[in-house]
C-alpha cells in the first residue's frame, strides 16, 4: 500500500499561522491548490490575460456567448464581463471553504481597473460592483494616493479589500490606517465589522526587481545574494509593526522570485499568494518546512541595502514616503504600467474575437 505524505505547502499550513492562496483564477490551478491546502485565490489583469491564453479552449465558448448575448457592447464591456465570469468560477470553487470557515477564509480577490489608479470614486464604484457578485469576493485596490482614499471608503461600505500594488512599509501603514478609519466609521453607523477580512499585500519580489533595476542604472555593487532579502526585510518589519499596533488588516506576501519568499515567512500569521508554478516547485523541493518568520534578516544585509539604496530606505522606514509620493515610487509606477499594459492586451484579445483582423485571414 502506498502512503501519501503531506505536500510541503500542506506542512506549511499545518504549522499554523500561514494561509496560502492560489495566485491565479484558473480553475484547474485552483483545484490543485485547494487540494494542497489553499484557502483563497487572486486575479489581476496579468493573471486573467495568462489564463485566457493558456486555457483558450475552455474560455472560447463563454467569451463568444458574452459577445453574442450583448450585441451593443464594446470590447471593454465584454472584457470586464469575462473577468467577472472567471472570478465567479473561482469563487464557486472556494465557496465550500468560505462556508466551512464562516466567511473568514475562502475568498477570491478581483482587481479593479488599473487605469483608475488616480480616481478614488471610480475605484469605489467598481469595488461595490465586484462586492455584489458573490459573498466570497475580496476586492483589490492599488495603494496609490487615490487608492488610500478608496480603501477607506470601500471598507466603510462593507467591501473586504486586498490592498495591492504595494511594496513598502509606509504604503502598508497607510493601508492599515485607512482600513481602521473605514471600520470605525462602519461600526459608528451600526454595521457589522467582525466578519470583515481586509488584507494588505506586499509584492516582495517586485521590490527586489525594482532595486535590481536601480543597481544596474546606478552601477551599485552589492554582496551577491543580498538583493534577494530586500522584500523579505520589508515584509518582516511591517509584519512586526502590524502585530505591535493591533491593526485589523492581515499581511499578504506576493510576487515570488525564489523559495525564501515562501520559506522565510513560514509560521507567520499572514497569507501567501503563490503562483501555481511556484507551488509545484516548492512541493517538489527539499526545503525544510519550519518556522522562520520570527528570524530577523541579517543586520549586515539590511545595513548594506539601507546604505546603498535610497529607495530601500523609502521602503523600509515608516516615514520613508508620504502618501502623495506613492504613485511615483519606482516599483509602483513599474507595476501599474505592467498591469495597464496587460489590461490593454486583454482588451485587444477580446477585440480579435469581436472583430477579427481581415488581413490575417487573407
KOLLUM-923833 format. One record per residue (C-alpha): x, y negated, z negated; residue in three letters. Coordinates in nm, 2 decimals. Layout:
N
<px=X py=Y pz=Z res=ALA>
...
This chain:
362
<px=0.00 py=0.00 pz=0.00 res=UNK>
<px=0.14 py=-0.34 pz=0.09 res=UNK>
<px=0.14 py=-0.61 pz=-0.17 res=UNK>
<px=0.06 py=-0.97 pz=-0.07 res=UNK>
<px=0.26 py=-1.22 pz=-0.26 res=UNK>
<px=0.15 py=-1.58 pz=-0.30 res=UNK>
<px=0.30 py=-1.82 pz=-0.05 res=UNK>
<px=0.54 py=-2.09 pz=-0.17 res=UNK>
<px=0.26 py=-2.35 pz=-0.14 res=UNK>
<px=0.03 py=-2.13 pz=-0.34 res=UNK>
<px=0.30 py=-2.11 pz=-0.60 res=UNK>
<px=0.34 py=-2.49 pz=-0.60 res=UNK>
<px=-0.03 py=-2.53 pz=-0.67 res=UNK>
<px=-0.02 py=-2.27 pz=-0.94 res=UNK>
<px=0.25 py=-2.46 pz=-1.13 res=UNK>
<px=-0.01 py=-2.73 pz=-1.19 res=UNK>
<px=-0.04 py=-3.09 pz=-1.11 res=UNK>
<px=0.01 py=-3.08 pz=-0.74 res=UNK>
<px=-0.28 py=-3.06 pz=-0.49 res=UNK>
<px=-0.20 py=-3.02 pz=-0.13 res=UNK>
<px=-0.39 py=-3.14 pz=0.18 res=UNK>
<px=-0.36 py=-3.04 pz=0.54 res=UNK>
<px=-0.22 py=-3.34 pz=0.73 res=UNK>
<px=-0.45 py=-3.27 pz=1.03 res=UNK>
<px=-0.82 py=-3.23 pz=1.11 res=UNK>
<px=-0.75 py=-2.93 pz=1.33 res=UNK>
<px=-1.00 py=-2.66 pz=1.21 res=UNK>
<px=-0.75 py=-2.38 pz=1.29 res=UNK>
<px=-0.47 py=-2.55 pz=1.09 res=UNK>
<px=-0.71 py=-2.65 pz=0.81 res=UNK>
<px=-0.83 py=-2.29 pz=0.78 res=UNK>
<px=-0.47 py=-2.17 pz=0.73 res=UNK>
<px=-0.40 py=-2.45 pz=0.48 res=UNK>
<px=-0.71 py=-2.37 pz=0.27 res=UNK>
<px=-0.61 py=-2.00 pz=0.26 res=UNK>
<px=-0.28 py=-2.12 pz=0.11 res=UNK>
<px=-0.43 py=-2.34 pz=-0.15 res=UNK>
<px=-0.51 py=-2.67 pz=0.03 res=UNK>
<px=-0.80 py=-2.87 pz=-0.11 res=UNK>
<px=-0.82 py=-3.16 pz=0.14 res=UNK>
<px=-0.72 py=-3.29 pz=0.48 res=UNK>
<px=-0.64 py=-3.62 pz=0.66 res=UNK>
<px=-0.67 py=-3.77 pz=1.00 res=UNK>
<px=-0.53 py=-4.08 pz=1.18 res=UNK>
<px=-0.51 py=-4.18 pz=1.55 res=UNK>
<px=-0.18 py=-3.99 pz=1.59 res=UNK>
<px=-0.33 py=-3.67 pz=1.44 res=UNK>
<px=-0.66 py=-3.70 pz=1.65 res=UNK>
<px=-0.46 py=-3.75 pz=1.97 res=UNK>
<px=-0.24 py=-3.45 pz=1.89 res=UNK>
<px=-0.54 py=-3.23 pz=1.81 res=UNK>
<px=-0.72 py=-3.33 pz=2.13 res=UNK>
<px=-0.41 py=-3.25 pz=2.34 res=UNK>
<px=-0.34 py=-2.92 pz=2.16 res=UNK>
<px=-0.70 py=-2.80 pz=2.14 res=UNK>
<px=-0.84 py=-2.94 pz=2.46 res=UNK>
<px=-1.01 py=-2.62 pz=2.54 res=UNK>
<px=-1.21 py=-2.65 pz=2.22 res=UNK>
<px=-1.29 py=-3.02 pz=2.25 res=UNK>
<px=-1.36 py=-3.04 pz=2.62 res=UNK>
<px=-1.73 py=-2.94 pz=2.59 res=UNK>
<px=-1.80 py=-3.16 pz=2.28 res=UNK>
<px=-1.64 py=-3.46 pz=2.45 res=UNK>
<px=-1.83 py=-3.41 pz=2.77 res=UNK>
<px=-2.15 py=-3.37 pz=2.56 res=UNK>
<px=-2.09 py=-3.71 pz=2.39 res=UNK>
<px=-2.03 py=-3.87 pz=2.73 res=UNK>
<px=-2.34 py=-3.72 pz=2.89 res=UNK>
<px=-2.56 py=-3.79 pz=2.59 res=UNK>
<px=-2.47 py=-4.16 pz=2.58 res=UNK>
<px=-2.48 py=-4.30 pz=2.94 res=UNK>
<px=-2.43 py=-4.66 pz=2.84 res=UNK>
<px=-2.14 py=-4.60 pz=2.60 res=UNK>
<px=-1.79 py=-4.72 pz=2.69 res=UNK>
<px=-1.47 py=-4.53 pz=2.63 res=UNK>
<px=-1.41 py=-4.68 pz=2.29 res=UNK>
<px=-1.75 py=-4.58 pz=2.16 res=UNK>
<px=-1.70 py=-4.23 pz=2.29 res=UNK>
<px=-1.36 py=-4.21 pz=2.14 res=UNK>
<px=-1.49 py=-4.30 pz=1.79 res=UNK>
<px=-1.77 py=-4.05 pz=1.81 res=UNK>
<px=-1.51 py=-3.78 pz=1.90 res=UNK>
<px=-1.31 py=-3.89 pz=1.59 res=UNK>
<px=-1.61 py=-3.87 pz=1.38 res=UNK>
<px=-1.70 py=-3.52 pz=1.51 res=UNK>
<px=-1.35 py=-3.40 pz=1.44 res=UNK>
<px=-1.37 py=-3.54 pz=1.08 res=UNK>
<px=-1.72 py=-3.39 pz=1.03 res=UNK>
<px=-1.60 py=-3.04 pz=1.13 res=UNK>
<px=-1.31 py=-3.07 pz=0.89 res=UNK>
<px=-1.55 py=-3.19 pz=0.62 res=UNK>
<px=-1.76 py=-2.88 pz=0.67 res=UNK>
<px=-1.46 py=-2.66 pz=0.62 res=UNK>
<px=-1.38 py=-2.84 pz=0.29 res=UNK>
<px=-1.74 py=-2.86 pz=0.17 res=UNK>
<px=-1.73 py=-2.54 pz=-0.04 res=UNK>
<px=-1.42 py=-2.67 pz=-0.22 res=UNK>
<px=-1.59 py=-3.01 pz=-0.27 res=UNK>
<px=-1.89 py=-2.84 pz=-0.43 res=UNK>
<px=-1.69 py=-2.59 pz=-0.64 res=UNK>
<px=-1.48 py=-2.88 pz=-0.78 res=UNK>
<px=-1.78 py=-3.10 pz=-0.83 res=UNK>
<px=-1.65 py=-3.37 pz=-0.60 res=UNK>
<px=-1.30 py=-3.40 pz=-0.74 res=UNK>
<px=-1.14 py=-3.22 pz=-0.45 res=UNK>
<px=-1.24 py=-3.10 pz=-0.10 res=UNK>
<px=-1.24 py=-3.43 pz=0.09 res=UNK>
<px=-1.11 py=-3.52 pz=0.43 res=UNK>
<px=-0.96 py=-3.87 pz=0.50 res=UNK>
<px=-1.08 py=-4.06 pz=0.80 res=UNK>
<px=-0.87 py=-4.36 pz=0.91 res=UNK>
<px=-1.03 py=-4.70 pz=1.00 res=UNK>
<px=-0.94 py=-4.85 pz=1.34 res=UNK>
<px=-0.57 py=-4.96 pz=1.32 res=UNK>
<px=-0.64 py=-5.27 pz=1.53 res=UNK>
<px=-0.85 py=-5.40 pz=1.23 res=UNK>
<px=-0.54 py=-5.44 pz=1.01 res=UNK>
<px=-0.59 py=-5.82 pz=0.99 res=UNK>
<px=-0.97 py=-5.81 pz=0.94 res=UNK>
<px=-1.09 py=-5.71 pz=0.60 res=UNK>
<px=-1.46 py=-5.74 pz=0.69 res=UNK>
<px=-1.43 py=-5.51 pz=0.99 res=UNK>
<px=-1.24 py=-5.26 pz=0.78 res=UNK>
<px=-1.50 py=-5.25 pz=0.52 res=UNK>
<px=-1.78 py=-5.22 pz=0.77 res=UNK>
<px=-1.62 py=-4.92 pz=0.93 res=UNK>
<px=-1.54 py=-4.77 pz=0.59 res=UNK>
<px=-1.90 py=-4.78 pz=0.50 res=UNK>
<px=-2.00 py=-4.60 pz=0.82 res=UNK>
<px=-1.75 py=-4.33 pz=0.75 res=UNK>
<px=-1.86 py=-4.31 pz=0.39 res=UNK>
<px=-2.21 py=-4.22 pz=0.50 res=UNK>
<px=-2.10 py=-3.94 pz=0.74 res=UNK>
<px=-2.07 py=-3.67 pz=0.47 res=UNK>
<px=-2.04 py=-3.66 pz=0.09 res=UNK>
<px=-1.68 py=-3.55 pz=0.10 res=UNK>
<px=-1.53 py=-3.83 pz=0.31 res=UNK>
<px=-1.23 py=-4.03 pz=0.20 res=UNK>
<px=-1.15 py=-4.35 pz=0.39 res=UNK>
<px=-0.80 py=-4.45 pz=0.49 res=UNK>
<px=-0.74 py=-4.82 pz=0.47 res=UNK>
<px=-0.40 py=-4.98 pz=0.56 res=UNK>
<px=-0.20 py=-5.16 pz=0.29 res=UNK>
<px=-0.18 py=-5.49 pz=0.47 res=UNK>
<px=-0.27 py=-5.83 pz=0.34 res=UNK>
<px=-0.63 py=-5.79 pz=0.47 res=UNK>
<px=-0.63 py=-5.42 pz=0.37 res=UNK>
<px=-0.58 py=-5.50 pz=0.00 res=UNK>
<px=-0.90 py=-5.72 pz=0.01 res=UNK>
<px=-1.08 py=-5.44 pz=0.19 res=UNK>
<px=-0.97 py=-5.18 pz=-0.06 res=UNK>
<px=-1.12 py=-5.37 pz=-0.35 res=UNK>
<px=-1.45 py=-5.44 pz=-0.17 res=UNK>
<px=-1.48 py=-5.08 pz=-0.03 res=UNK>
<px=-1.41 py=-4.94 pz=-0.38 res=UNK>
<px=-1.68 py=-5.17 pz=-0.52 res=UNK>
<px=-1.93 py=-5.03 pz=-0.26 res=UNK>
<px=-1.85 py=-4.67 pz=-0.36 res=UNK>
<px=-1.60 py=-4.57 pz=-0.10 res=UNK>
<px=-1.33 py=-4.33 pz=-0.20 res=UNK>
<px=-1.03 py=-4.49 pz=-0.05 res=UNK>
<px=-0.70 py=-4.35 pz=0.07 res=UNK>
<px=-0.46 py=-4.64 pz=0.10 res=UNK>
<px=-0.23 py=-4.57 pz=0.40 res=UNK>
<px=0.05 py=-4.74 pz=0.59 res=UNK>
<px=0.21 py=-4.78 pz=0.25 res=UNK>
<px=0.58 py=-4.73 pz=0.18 res=UNK>
<px=0.67 py=-4.93 pz=-0.12 res=UNK>
<px=0.62 py=-4.98 pz=-0.50 res=UNK>
<px=0.48 py=-5.34 pz=-0.46 res=UNK>
<px=0.23 py=-5.21 pz=-0.20 res=UNK>
<px=0.12 py=-4.93 pz=-0.42 res=UNK>
<px=0.08 py=-5.15 pz=-0.73 res=UNK>
<px=-0.13 py=-5.39 pz=-0.52 res=UNK>
<px=-0.35 py=-5.10 pz=-0.42 res=UNK>
<px=-0.39 py=-4.98 pz=-0.77 res=UNK>
<px=-0.48 py=-5.32 pz=-0.90 res=UNK>
<px=-0.73 py=-5.37 pz=-0.61 res=UNK>
<px=-0.89 py=-5.04 pz=-0.69 res=UNK>
<px=-0.91 py=-5.13 pz=-1.06 res=UNK>
<px=-1.09 py=-5.46 pz=-0.97 res=UNK>
<px=-1.33 py=-5.27 pz=-0.74 res=UNK>
<px=-1.40 py=-5.01 pz=-1.01 res=UNK>
<px=-1.46 py=-5.28 pz=-1.28 res=UNK>
<px=-1.69 py=-5.47 pz=-1.05 res=UNK>
<px=-1.88 py=-5.15 pz=-0.97 res=UNK>
<px=-1.91 py=-5.05 pz=-1.34 res=UNK>
<px=-2.03 py=-5.40 pz=-1.42 res=UNK>
<px=-2.30 py=-5.36 pz=-1.16 res=UNK>
<px=-2.42 py=-5.04 pz=-1.32 res=UNK>
<px=-2.29 py=-4.80 pz=-1.06 res=UNK>
<px=-2.10 py=-4.47 pz=-1.11 res=UNK>
<px=-1.72 py=-4.47 pz=-1.11 res=UNK>
<px=-1.65 py=-4.14 pz=-1.28 res=UNK>
<px=-1.69 py=-3.94 pz=-0.97 res=UNK>
<px=-1.46 py=-4.15 pz=-0.75 res=UNK>
<px=-1.12 py=-4.02 pz=-0.65 res=UNK>
<px=-0.91 py=-4.30 pz=-0.50 res=UNK>
<px=-0.56 py=-4.22 pz=-0.38 res=UNK>
<px=-0.26 py=-4.43 pz=-0.26 res=UNK>
<px=-0.03 py=-4.28 pz=0.00 res=UNK>
<px=0.34 py=-4.34 pz=0.02 res=UNK>
<px=0.47 py=-4.24 pz=0.36 res=UNK>
<px=0.81 py=-4.14 pz=0.21 res=UNK>
<px=0.96 py=-4.01 pz=0.54 res=UNK>
<px=0.87 py=-4.32 pz=0.73 res=UNK>
<px=1.05 py=-4.54 pz=0.47 res=UNK>
<px=1.36 py=-4.32 pz=0.53 res=UNK>
<px=1.31 py=-4.36 pz=0.91 res=UNK>
<px=1.30 py=-4.73 pz=0.88 res=UNK>
<px=1.61 py=-4.75 pz=0.67 res=UNK>
<px=1.79 py=-4.54 pz=0.93 res=UNK>
<px=1.70 py=-4.80 pz=1.19 res=UNK>
<px=1.83 py=-5.07 pz=0.97 res=UNK>
<px=2.15 py=-4.88 pz=0.91 res=UNK>
<px=2.21 py=-4.84 pz=1.28 res=UNK>
<px=2.12 py=-5.20 pz=1.37 res=UNK>
<px=2.33 py=-5.35 pz=1.08 res=UNK>
<px=2.62 py=-5.09 pz=1.11 res=UNK>
<px=2.58 py=-4.98 pz=0.75 res=UNK>
<px=2.79 py=-4.69 pz=0.65 res=UNK>
<px=2.64 py=-4.46 pz=0.38 res=UNK>
<px=2.73 py=-4.15 pz=0.19 res=UNK>
<px=2.59 py=-3.86 pz=0.40 res=UNK>
<px=2.25 py=-3.74 pz=0.28 res=UNK>
<px=2.18 py=-4.05 pz=0.06 res=UNK>
<px=1.92 py=-4.18 pz=0.30 res=UNK>
<px=1.72 py=-3.86 pz=0.25 res=UNK>
<px=1.64 py=-3.98 pz=-0.10 res=UNK>
<px=1.50 py=-4.33 pz=-0.03 res=UNK>
<px=1.14 py=-4.24 pz=-0.01 res=UNK>
<px=1.17 py=-3.99 pz=-0.29 res=UNK>
<px=1.32 py=-4.25 pz=-0.52 res=UNK>
<px=1.04 py=-4.50 pz=-0.45 res=UNK>
<px=0.78 py=-4.23 pz=-0.50 res=UNK>
<px=0.92 py=-4.11 pz=-0.83 res=UNK>
<px=0.95 py=-4.47 pz=-0.97 res=UNK>
<px=0.60 py=-4.56 pz=-0.85 res=UNK>
<px=0.45 py=-4.24 pz=-0.99 res=UNK>
<px=0.61 py=-4.31 pz=-1.34 res=UNK>
<px=0.47 py=-4.66 pz=-1.33 res=UNK>
<px=0.12 py=-4.55 pz=-1.24 res=UNK>
<px=0.12 py=-4.30 pz=-1.53 res=UNK>
<px=0.25 py=-4.56 pz=-1.77 res=UNK>
<px=-0.02 py=-4.81 pz=-1.68 res=UNK>
<px=-0.30 py=-4.55 pz=-1.65 res=UNK>
<px=-0.41 py=-4.65 pz=-1.31 res=UNK>
<px=-0.71 py=-4.45 pz=-1.18 res=UNK>
<px=-0.55 py=-4.42 pz=-0.84 res=UNK>
<px=-0.37 py=-4.10 pz=-0.77 res=UNK>
<px=-0.04 py=-4.10 pz=-0.57 res=UNK>
<px=-0.02 py=-3.91 pz=-0.24 res=UNK>
<px=0.30 py=-3.82 pz=-0.05 res=UNK>
<px=0.30 py=-3.81 pz=0.33 res=UNK>
<px=0.53 py=-3.82 pz=0.63 res=UNK>
<px=0.75 py=-3.51 pz=0.57 res=UNK>
<px=1.10 py=-3.50 pz=0.72 res=UNK>
<px=1.27 py=-3.23 pz=0.51 res=UNK>
<px=1.19 py=-2.99 pz=0.23 res=UNK>
<px=1.28 py=-3.23 pz=-0.06 res=UNK>
<px=0.97 py=-3.44 pz=0.04 res=UNK>
<px=0.78 py=-3.13 pz=-0.10 res=UNK>
<px=1.02 py=-2.96 pz=-0.34 res=UNK>
<px=1.13 py=-3.28 pz=-0.53 res=UNK>
<px=0.76 py=-3.36 pz=-0.61 res=UNK>
<px=0.66 py=-3.02 pz=-0.74 res=UNK>
<px=0.49 py=-3.04 pz=-1.08 res=UNK>
<px=0.37 py=-3.40 pz=-1.04 res=UNK>
<px=0.00 py=-3.49 pz=-1.08 res=UNK>
<px=-0.02 py=-3.60 pz=-0.72 res=UNK>
<px=-0.13 py=-3.50 pz=-0.37 res=UNK>
<px=0.10 py=-3.37 pz=-0.10 res=UNK>
<px=-0.04 py=-3.42 pz=0.26 res=UNK>
<px=0.17 py=-3.17 pz=0.45 res=UNK>
<px=0.16 py=-3.12 pz=0.83 res=UNK>
<px=0.08 py=-2.77 pz=0.95 res=UNK>
<px=0.43 py=-2.72 pz=1.10 res=UNK>
<px=0.59 py=-2.81 pz=0.77 res=UNK>
<px=0.36 py=-2.58 pz=0.58 res=UNK>
<px=0.48 py=-2.29 pz=0.79 res=UNK>
<px=0.84 py=-2.39 pz=0.74 res=UNK>
<px=0.80 py=-2.43 pz=0.36 res=UNK>
<px=0.62 py=-2.10 pz=0.32 res=UNK>
<px=0.89 py=-1.91 pz=0.52 res=UNK>
<px=1.18 py=-2.07 pz=0.33 res=UNK>
<px=1.38 py=-1.96 pz=0.03 res=UNK>
<px=1.34 py=-2.29 pz=-0.16 res=UNK>
<px=1.28 py=-2.22 pz=-0.53 res=UNK>
<px=0.94 py=-2.33 pz=-0.64 res=UNK>
<px=1.00 py=-2.51 pz=-0.98 res=UNK>
<px=0.91 py=-2.84 pz=-1.14 res=UNK>
<px=1.13 py=-3.12 pz=-1.02 res=UNK>
<px=0.91 py=-3.43 pz=-1.03 res=UNK>
<px=1.04 py=-3.52 pz=-1.37 res=UNK>
<px=1.40 py=-3.51 pz=-1.24 res=UNK>
<px=1.53 py=-3.86 pz=-1.17 res=UNK>
<px=1.71 py=-3.93 pz=-0.84 res=UNK>
<px=2.09 py=-3.95 pz=-0.90 res=UNK>
<px=2.16 py=-4.31 pz=-1.01 res=UNK>
<px=2.46 py=-4.33 pz=-0.78 res=UNK>
<px=2.23 py=-4.27 pz=-0.48 res=UNK>
<px=1.98 py=-4.53 pz=-0.59 res=UNK>
<px=2.27 py=-4.77 pz=-0.65 res=UNK>
<px=2.41 py=-4.73 pz=-0.31 res=UNK>
<px=2.08 py=-4.77 pz=-0.14 res=UNK>
<px=2.00 py=-5.08 pz=-0.36 res=UNK>
<px=2.33 py=-5.25 pz=-0.28 res=UNK>
<px=2.33 py=-5.19 pz=0.09 res=UNK>
<px=1.96 py=-5.24 pz=0.19 res=UNK>
<px=1.76 py=-5.55 pz=0.13 res=UNK>
<px=1.46 py=-5.35 pz=0.25 res=UNK>
<px=1.52 py=-5.08 pz=-0.01 res=UNK>
<px=1.52 py=-5.34 pz=-0.28 res=UNK>
<px=1.19 py=-5.48 pz=-0.14 res=UNK>
<px=1.05 py=-5.12 pz=-0.15 res=UNK>
<px=1.19 py=-5.02 pz=-0.49 res=UNK>
<px=1.13 py=-5.34 pz=-0.70 res=UNK>
<px=0.78 py=-5.41 pz=-0.83 res=UNK>
<px=0.82 py=-5.78 pz=-0.72 res=UNK>
<px=1.01 py=-5.69 pz=-0.41 res=UNK>
<px=0.73 py=-5.83 pz=-0.18 res=UNK>
<px=0.43 py=-6.04 pz=-0.21 res=UNK>
<px=0.10 py=-5.92 pz=-0.06 res=UNK>
<px=0.14 py=-6.18 pz=0.21 res=UNK>
<px=0.46 py=-6.01 pz=0.32 res=UNK>
<px=0.32 py=-5.66 pz=0.36 res=UNK>
<px=0.23 py=-5.69 pz=0.73 res=UNK>
<px=0.59 py=-5.79 pz=0.83 res=UNK>
<px=0.77 py=-5.52 pz=0.64 res=UNK>
<px=0.96 py=-5.31 pz=0.90 res=UNK>
<px=0.81 py=-4.97 pz=0.81 res=UNK>
<px=0.46 py=-5.13 pz=0.81 res=UNK>
<px=0.49 py=-5.30 pz=1.15 res=UNK>
<px=0.66 py=-4.99 pz=1.30 res=UNK>
<px=0.38 py=-4.76 pz=1.18 res=UNK>
<px=0.10 py=-4.99 pz=1.28 res=UNK>
<px=0.24 py=-5.02 pz=1.62 res=UNK>
<px=0.26 py=-4.64 pz=1.64 res=UNK>
<px=-0.10 py=-4.59 pz=1.53 res=UNK>
<px=-0.23 py=-4.87 pz=1.76 res=UNK>
<px=-0.03 py=-4.72 pz=2.05 res=UNK>
<px=-0.17 py=-4.37 pz=1.99 res=UNK>
<px=-0.52 py=-4.51 pz=1.95 res=UNK>
<px=-0.49 py=-4.68 pz=2.29 res=UNK>
<px=-0.36 py=-4.35 pz=2.43 res=UNK>
<px=-0.66 py=-4.16 pz=2.28 res=UNK>
<px=-0.90 py=-4.41 pz=2.44 res=UNK>
<px=-0.71 py=-4.36 pz=2.77 res=UNK>
<px=-0.76 py=-3.98 pz=2.74 res=UNK>
<px=-1.13 py=-4.04 pz=2.69 res=UNK>
<px=-1.13 py=-4.27 pz=3.00 res=UNK>
<px=-0.99 py=-3.99 pz=3.21 res=UNK>
<px=-1.29 py=-3.78 pz=3.12 res=UNK>
<px=-1.54 py=-4.05 pz=3.19 res=UNK>
<px=-1.38 py=-4.20 pz=3.49 res=UNK>
<px=-1.12 py=-3.96 pz=3.65 res=UNK>
<px=-0.84 py=-4.12 pz=3.84 res=UNK>
<px=-0.92 py=-4.06 pz=4.21 res=UNK>
<px=-0.56 py=-4.10 pz=4.31 res=UNK>
<px=-0.48 py=-3.78 pz=4.12 res=UNK>
<px=-0.75 py=-3.58 pz=4.29 res=UNK>
<px=-0.64 py=-3.66 pz=4.65 res=UNK>
